[in-house]
Amino acid sequence: MDFGTQGPEAPADLAWLRGVDAYTMGAYPQAEEEFRTAVRIDPGMADGWLGLHALRVDTTTALLRMFRHRERFGEQRSRHRRTLNSWYWLGWWVQPVLESPRDLLLAHASHWLDGRHVPELDRALAGLPPVDTDPQVRFLHACRAYLVKDWEQLVRHTDPLINDAMLGIEAGLFGGMARVRLEMYGQAEPLLSAALMRCRSEQPQRKELRYWLARAHEGTGRSAAALPLYRAVHRVDPAFMDTSARLAAISEGDGYDEAADMAAITLSGIGQELLESPDGIDPLFGGEGRDLKLSEPELPPPGAPLPSATDSVREKAALPVQPLPTGPTDPALLEEALAELERMVGLEPVKRQVKALSAQLNMARLRAGQGLPVQPPKRHFVFSGPSGTGKTTVARILGRVFYALGLLGGDHLVEAQRADLVGEYLGQTAVKANELIDSAIGGVLFVDEAYSLSNSGYGKGDAYGDEALQVLLKRAEDNRDHLVVILAGYPEGMDRLLAANPGLSSRFTTRVDFPSYRPLELTSIGEVLAAENGDVWDEEALDELRSIAGHVVDQGWIDELGNGRFLRTLYEKSCAYRDLRLSVYPGMLTRDDLSTLRLPDLMQAYGEVLSGRGPQDPSAL
């Protein structure tokens, strides 16, 4: 039956509706087929191109077609009351939603940043709202200023954005870097410091922020403050800009002649003399995020689709990471790491397993030094156990063991959960997961609650979680010499995850089971926590602490309460009630008064933990 070509029952609209349904259900190949059918029948259907853009299919062509037919953008969504959106790069780091006509104008303008198409960018910017009315418009003008190396204009455009929730980190990075370029080092320091404090550990901007903050410290004569920042950058990316040379110069106490030395520094094989030429690549965006290419790209033949704005990210993520230098063994560091493990309360099976692994790694290194065959070391692990049983702490120790044995380039640990790996829109997950994994190269990636990556949020499974797992598996294999991956979670969840993903079982063959704490161990944790902070439980309080530990274990509450975390909370709240009690004490307080935790403090803390009640008025105590 032919419904014609116009109206809600037109073939193009019906194909679009089927595409939206398939997209919602996670049937992405079918969704692509339907959206392609819709735009083949009706090439001006902007919402059909939006569907392809959401699927990350021909994103550049889809974006340009949406913009060409922007007067129809939202037509099908409004007509059929259906929701559909995508995402785009605003500049080189930020990924806002693409849903409204304003979003489309911003996405179109941002598209021209990638290839240094300044005339096209200027025309697109001219069609946007005034700078003062929209922070994202101002941010694009800041990106243009960066592109043409107009540092004064970059400062002016980023200053109003410093406190913006979405753009503040990038604005601080841009503004601080511009001030370093202008030798305004004193102004750059607070901007870069504030942006670095706001930046989460997995965000790729941390490397650039640390580098430029170190440059600012050097400019103000604070080389000692710059040194740990350069070391942090060097640990994750030894080839980043001139970090190695600056680090060496500061360590040796020598001066640093930028004009003479920068010409010899390379970034990914490109000399600084090229970085200053039109064909170079600016180092600020050379590592993660969307590439900023300062060279004019070769234009495609007439009629051919333009390259996708996200293609460079995909290509870069697929490239093998350059090997990080692994130094000689450090017996002192190894001994320190194993001593910290030994000081942990309980966990005897875990301690034995980690010590055995350390011995195997060390012997393998010695065998290799003698020319004997060795098995590749196990680098990826499953940590299974209830919350509060020390999984994160042991992961840090394990990273230090690998580092001490020269098997990793650093000992840093990147903690992540599902939200850190999975994107909000289709196609964003691979980019987000790769950026997070990049930040962990040379150290340990610790994925807590890893079982949450294998849910059943869609009719045919969790497309976003599955995509994150596939990226994680591939990178764990590709970067196995430079990365330790630990998947952690409670036992039942990890069992389900491994059973549902054979690829995980074959790569994560070493499982470390963390038992729940027993009553005596819980009591010991309480004593250790107090001693570490200069406190002590009096005899009555300690007896009651033993009783509480036995009770919560006997009742089967300890896993729900968080094991060791429960004792930390109990100790901290006991301190709060002690301080509250002492605040109304009429006499002179002694050292013992200030450091002793008594039975009333513990009982009120325990009651609060179990009931959620807060401290009462001091007069009632």
C-alpha positions in Angstrom: 0.0 0.0 0.0 1.5 3.4 -1.0 1.0 6.0 1.6 2.6 8.7 -0.6 5.7 10.7 0.3 4.3 13.2 2.8 2.5 13.1 6.2 2.9 10.9 9.2 2.3 7.6 7.3 4.8 8.4 4.5 7.2 5.5 3.8 10.1 7.7 5.0 8.4 8.4 8.3 7.5 4.8 8.8 11.1 3.8 8.2 12.2 6.5 10.7 9.8 5.2 13.3 11.1 1.6 12.8 14.7 3.0 13.2 13.9 4.7 16.4 12.3 1.6 17.8 15.3 -0.6 16.8 17.7 2.0 18.3 15.8 2.1 21.6 15.9 -1.7 21.7 19.6 -1.9 21.0 19.2 -3.5 17.5 21.7 -1.1 16.0 22.2 -2.8 12.6 18.4 -2.8 12.0 18.3 0.9 13.2 21.0 1.8 10.7 19.2 0.1 7.8 15.9 1.9 8.7 17.5 5.3 9.0 19.3 4.9 5.7 16.0 3.9 4.1 14.4 7.0 5.6 17.0 9.5 4.2 17.1 7.6 0.9 13.4 8.2 0.4 13.5 11.7 1.9 17.1 13.1 1.7 16.0 16.3 3.6 14.8 14.4 6.7 17.1 16.0 9.2 15.9 13.6 12.0 16.8 10.7 9.8 20.4 12.0 9.6 20.3 12.5 13.3 19.6 8.8 13.7 22.6 7.9 11.7 24.7 10.4 13.6 23.5 8.8 16.9 24.7 5.4 15.5 28.1 7.1 14.7 27.6 6.2 11.0 29.0 8.7 8.5 28.9 11.3 11.3 30.4 14.1 9.2 28.0 13.6 6.3 25.1 13.2 8.7 26.0 16.5 10.5 26.4 18.5 7.3 23.1 17.1 6.0 21.3 18.0 9.2 22.7 21.5 9.0 21.7 21.8 5.4 18.1 20.9 6.2 18.2 22.5 9.7 14.7 24.0 9.1 13.4 20.5 9.4 15.5 19.5 12.4 13.0 18.0 14.9 10.2 17.6 12.4 9.8 13.8 12.9 10.4 13.9 16.6 7.7 16.6 17.1 5.3 14.9 14.7 5.5 11.5 16.2 6.3 12.6 19.8 9.5 10.5 19.9 12.8 11.1 21.6 16.1 10.8 19.7 19.4 12.5 20.3 23.1 12.2 19.7 26.3 13.8 20.9 29.1 15.9 19.4 32.5 17.3 20.3 32.3 20.9 21.5 35.9 21.9 21.0 38.3 19.0 21.7 37.2 17.6 25.1 33.5 18.3 25.9 30.7 16.1 24.6 27.3 17.7 24.9 24.0 16.3 23.7 22.9 17.0 20.1 19.1 17.5 20.3 18.0 21.1 19.7 18.4 23.5 16.8 20.9 25.4 19.0 22.9 22.2 19.6 23.0 21.7 15.8 24.5 25.1 15.2 27.1 24.6 17.8 28.0 21.1 16.5 28.3 22.5 12.9 30.6 25.3 14.1 32.7 22.9 16.2 33.0 20.5 13.2 35.3 23.1 11.4 37.8 23.1 14.3 39.3 19.8 13.4 40.9 20.6 10.1 41.8 24.3 10.8 39.1 25.4 8.4 39.2 29.0 9.8 37.1 30.7 7.1 34.3 28.1 7.4 34.6 28.3 11.2 34.2 32.1 11.1 31.1 31.8 9.0 29.6 29.2 11.3 30.4 31.3 14.4 28.7 34.3 12.8 25.5 32.4 12.7 25.6 31.6 16.4 24.0 33.7 19.2 26.1 36.5 20.7 29.0 35.5 22.8 27.7 37.1 25.9 24.4 35.1 25.8 25.7 31.6 25.7 28.7 30.0 27.5 29.1 27.3 24.8 29.3 29.9 22.1 32.0 31.7 24.0 33.8 28.5 24.4 33.9 27.9 20.7 35.3 31.5 20.2 38.0 30.5 22.8 38.7 27.4 20.7 39.1 29.6 17.6 41.5 31.8 19.5 43.6 28.8 20.5 43.5 27.6 16.9 45.1 30.8 15.6 47.3 31.2 18.6 45.7 34.5 19.7 46.6 34.1 23.4 45.2 37.5 24.6 41.8 36.7 23.0 42.0 33.2 24.5 42.4 34.7 28.0 39.5 37.1 27.4 37.1 34.3 26.3 38.0 31.8 29.0 37.9 34.1 32.0 34.0 34.2 32.2 33.9 30.4 31.9 36.2 29.4 34.8 33.3 28.5 37.1 31.1 26.9 34.5 30.1 23.4 35.5 30.6 21.9 32.1 33.4 24.0 30.7 35.3 25.2 33.7 38.1 22.6 33.6 38.8 23.2 29.9 38.5 27.0 30.4 41.1 26.7 33.2 43.4 24.7 31.1 43.1 27.0 28.1 43.4 30.2 30.2 46.3 28.9 32.2 48.2 27.7 29.2 47.6 31.0 27.4 49.0 32.9 30.4 52.1 30.7 30.4 52.5 31.5 26.7 52.2 35.2 27.6 54.7 34.7 30.5 52.0 35.7 33.0 53.1 32.8 35.3 51.7 34.2 38.5 48.2 34.5 37.1 48.4 31.0 35.5 49.2 29.2 38.7 45.9 29.6 40.5 43.9 28.9 37.4 45.7 25.7 36.6 45.7 24.5 40.2 42.0 25.0 40.6 41.3 23.2 37.3 43.5 20.3 38.4 41.7 20.0 41.7 38.4 19.8 39.8 39.7 17.2 37.4 38.8 13.6 38.2 41.6 11.0 38.1 40.4 9.4 34.9 40.0 12.6 32.9 42.7 12.9 30.2 43.2 16.6 30.9 45.1 15.9 34.0 48.3 15.3 32.1 48.1 18.6 30.3 47.1 20.5 33.5 50.0 19.1 35.4 52.4 20.0 32.6 51.3 23.6 32.3 51.1 24.1 36.0 54.7 22.9 36.3 55.6 25.4 33.6 53.9 28.1 35.6 55.7 27.1 38.7 59.0 27.2 36.8 58.1 30.7 35.5 57.7 31.9 39.1 61.0 30.4 40.2 59.3 27.5 42.0 61.2 24.6 40.3 60.8 22.4 43.4 57.0 22.6 43.1 57.3 21.8 39.4 59.4 18.7 39.9 56.6 16.3 41.2 54.2 17.5 38.5 56.7 16.8 35.7 57.4 13.4 37.3 53.7 12.6 37.2 53.4 13.6 33.6 56.6 11.6 32.7 55.2 8.5 34.5 52.2 8.3 32.2 53.7 9.7 29.0 57.5 10.0 29.0 57.4 11.5 25.4 55.0 14.3 26.3 56.4 17.6 25.0 59.7 18.5 26.6 58.9 16.9 30.0 61.9 14.7 30.0 64.3 17.6 29.4 62.7 19.9 31.9 62.7 17.1 34.5 66.4 16.4 33.9 67.3 20.1 34.1 65.5 20.6 37.4 66.9 17.4 38.9 70.4 18.3 37.9 69.9 21.9 39.2 70.9 23.4 35.8 69.3 26.2 33.9 67.0 25.5 31.0 67.5 27.2 27.7 64.1 26.8 26.0 65.2 28.2 22.7 68.2 25.9 22.5 66.6 22.8 23.9 63.1 22.8 22.5 64.4 22.2 19.0 65.7 18.8 20.1 62.5 17.7 21.9 60.1 15.5 20.1 56.5 14.6 20.6 55.5 11.4 18.9 58.4 11.9 16.6 57.6 15.5 15.7 60.3 18.1 16.5 59.4 21.4 18.2 60.4 23.2 15.0 57.5 21.4 13.3 55.2 22.3 16.2 55.7 25.9 15.4 55.0 25.4 11.7 51.6 25.2 10.0 52.2 21.5 9.5 52.8 20.7 13.1 50.6 19.3 15.8 50.1 21.4 18.9 51.1 19.2 21.9 48.2 20.4 24.1 45.8 18.0 22.3 48.3 15.4 21.1 47.5 12.7 23.6 43.8 12.2 24.3 40.5 13.6 23.3 39.8 14.8 19.8 42.9 15.5 17.7 43.6 19.1 16.8 45.4 19.0 13.5 47.1 22.2 12.4 47.8 21.0 8.9 45.4 21.4 6.1 44.0 18.0 5.3 43.9 16.6 1.8 40.4 17.3 0.5 38.3 14.3 -0.6 37.1 14.0 -4.2 34.0 16.0 -5.0 30.9 14.2 -3.8 32.8 11.9 -1.4 31.7 12.0 2.2 34.0 14.0 4.5 35.9 12.1 7.2 34.2 11.7 10.5 35.1 13.9 13.3 35.5 10.9 15.5 37.5 8.8 13.1 40.8 10.2 14.4 39.8 9.1 17.9 39.0 5.6 16.8 42.2 5.3 14.8 44.3 6.6 17.6 42.7 4.3 20.2 43.5 1.3 18.0 47.2 2.1 17.8 49.4 0.3 20.2 50.7 2.4 23.1 54.4 2.9 22.9 56.2 0.8 25.5 56.9 2.6 28.8 60.3 2.1 30.2 60.5 -0.4 33.0 63.3 0.2 35.3 65.4 -2.2 37.3 64.1 -3.9 40.4 63.8 -1.9 43.6 64.2 -4.3 46.5 63.5 -1.6 49.1 60.2 -0.6 47.4 59.2 -4.3 47.1 60.0 -4.9 50.8 58.0 -1.8 51.7 55.0 -2.9 49.7 55.0 -6.4 51.1 55.4 -5.0 54.6 52.3 -2.8 54.1 50.4 -5.9 53.0 51.6 -7.8 56.1 50.4 -5.0 58.4 46.8 -5.3 57.1 44.6 -7.0 59.6 43.4 -10.5 58.7 43.2 -11.4 55.0 45.7 -14.3 55.4 44.6 -16.1 52.2 45.0 -12.9 50.3 48.4 -12.2 51.8 49.7 -15.7 50.9 48.4 -15.4 47.3 50.0 -11.9 46.7 53.3 -13.0 48.3 53.3 -16.1 46.1 52.6 -14.0 43.0 55.4 -11.6 44.0 57.8 -14.5 44.3 56.7 -15.9 40.9 57.2 -12.5 39.2 60.6 -12.1 40.8 61.8 -15.6 39.9 60.6 -15.1 36.3 62.7 -12.0 36.1 65.7 -13.8 37.4 65.2 -16.7 35.0 64.9 -14.4 32.1 68.2 -12.8 33.2 69.8 -16.2 33.0 68.3 -17.0 29.6 65.9 -19.5 30.9 62.3 -19.8 29.5 59.6 -18.1 31.5 55.9 -18.0 31.4 54.4 -14.5 30.7 53.5 -13.0 34.1 49.8 -12.8 35.1 48.8 -9.2 34.8 45.0 -9.2 35.0 43.1 -10.3 38.1 39.6 -10.7 39.6 39.2 -9.5 43.1 36.1 -11.1 44.6 34.8 -10.2 48.0 32.3 -8.1 50.0 32.8 -4.3 50.3 35.2 -3.1 52.9 37.6 -6.1 52.8 40.6 -4.2 51.4 40.4 -4.9 47.7 41.4 -1.3 46.7 44.3 -1.2 49.2 45.6 -4.6 48.0 45.3 -3.4 44.4 47.5 -0.4 45.2 50.0 -2.7 46.9 50.0 -5.1 43.9 50.7 -2.2 41.6 53.7 -1.2 43.7 54.9 -4.8 43.6 54.8 -4.8 39.8 56.6 -1.4 39.7 59.2 -2.5 42.2 60.0 -5.6 40.0 60.4 -3.4 36.9 57.2 -4.8 35.2 55.3 -1.5 35.1 56.4 2.0 34.3 54.7 3.5 37.4 52.7 2.6 40.5 49.7 4.8 40.1 46.2 3.3 40.4 43.1 4.5 38.5 39.8 3.6 40.1 36.7 3.3 37.9 33.2 2.2 38.0 30.6 1.7 35.2 29.9 5.4 34.9 33.5 6.1 34.2 33.6 3.6 31.3 30.1 3.8 29.7 29.0 6.8 27.7 25.5 8.4 27.8 25.1 8.1 24.0 25.8 5.3 21.5 29.4 5.7 20.3 30.6 7.6 23.3 31.4 4.5 25.3 34.4 3.5 23.2 35.9 6.9 23.3 35.3 7.3 27.1 36.6 3.8 27.9 39.7 4.3 25.8 40.5 7.6 27.4 40.1 6.1 30.9 42.4 3.1 30.0 44.9 5.5 28.5 45.1 7.3 31.8 46.0 4.0 33.5 48.8 2.9 31.1 51.9 2.2 33.1 49.9 1.4 36.2 46.8 -0.3 37.5 43.2 0.0 36.3 40.9 -1.0 39.2 37.3 -1.5 38.0 35.0 -1.7 41.0 31.6 -3.3 40.8 32.7 -4.7 37.4 29.6 -6.9 37.2 27.5 -3.8 36.5 29.0 -3.8 33.0 26.9 -6.9 32.2 23.3 -5.9 32.9 20.1 -6.5 31.0 19.0 -2.9 30.4 17.8 -3.6 26.9 15.7 -6.4 25.5 18.8 -8.0 24.0 21.3 -7.1 26.7 23.3 -4.1 27.8 24.7 -2.6 24.6 26.7 0.1 26.4 28.2 -2.2 29.0 29.0 -4.9 26.4 30.8 -2.2 24.4 32.8 -1.1 27.4 33.8 -4.8 28.2 34.9 -5.3 24.6 37.1 -2.2 24.7 38.5 -3.4 28.1 39.2 -6.9 26.8 41.0 -5.6 23.7 43.1 -3.0 25.6 43.9 -5.5 28.3 45.4 -7.8 25.6 47.0 -5.1 23.5 48.6 -3.3 26.4 49.3 -6.3 28.6 53.0 -5.3 29.0 52.1 -1.9 30.3 48.9 -2.3 32.2 47.5 -4.3 35.1 43.7 -4.6 35.1 41.8 -5.7 38.2 38.0 -6.4 38.0 36.5 -6.3 41.5 33.1 -6.9 43.1 31.1 -9.1 45.4 31.4 -12.8 44.7 28.0 -13.5 43.2 28.2 -10.6 40.8 31.7 -11.6 39.7 30.5 -15.2 39.1 27.7 -13.9 36.9 30.1 -11.6 35.0 32.6 -14.3 34.3 30.0 -16.9 33.3 28.4 -14.5 30.9 31.6 -13.4 29.2 34.0 -16.3 28.2 36.5 -13.8 27.0 36.9 -12.4 30.5 37.4 -15.9 31.9 40.2 -16.6 29.5 42.1 -13.4 30.2 41.4 -12.9 33.9 42.6 -16.3 35.1 43.9 -15.3 38.5 41.2 -14.8 41.1 41.8 -13.5 44.6 39.0 -14.1 47.1 38.7 -11.6 50.0 36.9 -13.1 53.0 34.6 -11.2 55.3 36.3 -10.1 58.6 35.9 -12.2 61.7 35.1 -10.7 65.1 38.7 -10.6 66.4 39.9 -9.1 63.2 37.2 -6.4 63.3 38.3 -5.6 66.9 41.9 -5.4 65.8 41.0 -3.0 63.0 39.3 -0.7 65.6 42.4 -0.8 67.7 44.7 -0.1 64.8 42.6 2.8 63.6 42.7 4.4 67.0 46.4 3.9 67.4 47.2 5.4 64.0 45.4 8.6 65.0 46.8 8.9 68.5 43.7 7.5 70.3 43.0 4.6 72.6 39.9 2.7 73.7 39.5 2.4 77.4 39.0 -1.1 78.8 35.2 -0.9 78.9 34.9 0.5 75.4 37.3 -2.2 74.1 35.3 -5.0 75.7 32.1 -3.5 74.1 33.9 -3.2 70.8 34.6 -7.0 70.9 31.0 -7.6 71.8 29.7 -5.4 68.9 32.1 -7.2 66.5 30.8 -10.6 67.5 27.2 -9.5 67.4 27.3 -8.1 63.8 29.1 -11.1 62.5 26.7 -13.6 64.3 23.7 -11.7 62.9 25.1 -11.8 59.4 25.2 -8.0 59.1 28.9 -7.4 58.6 28.9 -7.5 54.8 25.9 -5.2 54.6 27.7 -2.8 57.1 30.9 -2.8 55.0 33.4 -4.9 57.0 36.4 -2.8 57.7 34.5 0.3 56.6 32.0 -0.3 59.4 34.8 -0.2 61.9 36.2 3.0 60.4 32.8 4.6 60.6 32.3 3.4 64.2 35.7 4.8 65.2 35.1 8.2 63.5 31.7 8.6 65.1 33.0 7.6 68.5 35.6 10.4 68.1 32.8 12.8 67.3 30.8 11.8 70.4 33.9 12.1 72.6 34.6 15.6 71.3 31.0 16.5 71.9 31.2 15.1 75.4 34.4 17.0 76.2 33.0 20.2 74.7 30.9 20.7 77.9 33.5 19.4 80.3 34.0 22.2 83.0 37.5 21.4 84.0 41.0 21.4 82.3 41.3 18.7 79.7 44.3 16.4 80.0 46.1 14.5 77.2 44.3 11.3 78.3 40.9 13.0 78.1 41.6 14.2 74.6 42.8 10.8 73.3 40.6 8.3 75.1 37.5 6.8 73.7 35.0 5.7 76.4 32.0 3.4 76.5 29.4 6.1 76.1 31.1 7.4 73.0 31.1 4.0 71.4 27.5 3.1 72.4 26.2 6.4 70.9 28.2 5.9 67.8 27.0 2.3 67.4 23.4 3.4 67.8 23.9 6.1 65.1 25.4 3.6 62.7 22.5 1.2 63.1 19.7 3.8 63.3 20.9 6.8 61.4 20.4 9.1 64.3 22.8 12.0 64.6 24.5 13.3 67.8 22.2 14.7 70.5 22.5 18.0 72.2 25.5 18.1 74.6 23.2 18.8 77.6 21.5 15.5 77.0 24.7 13.4 77.2 
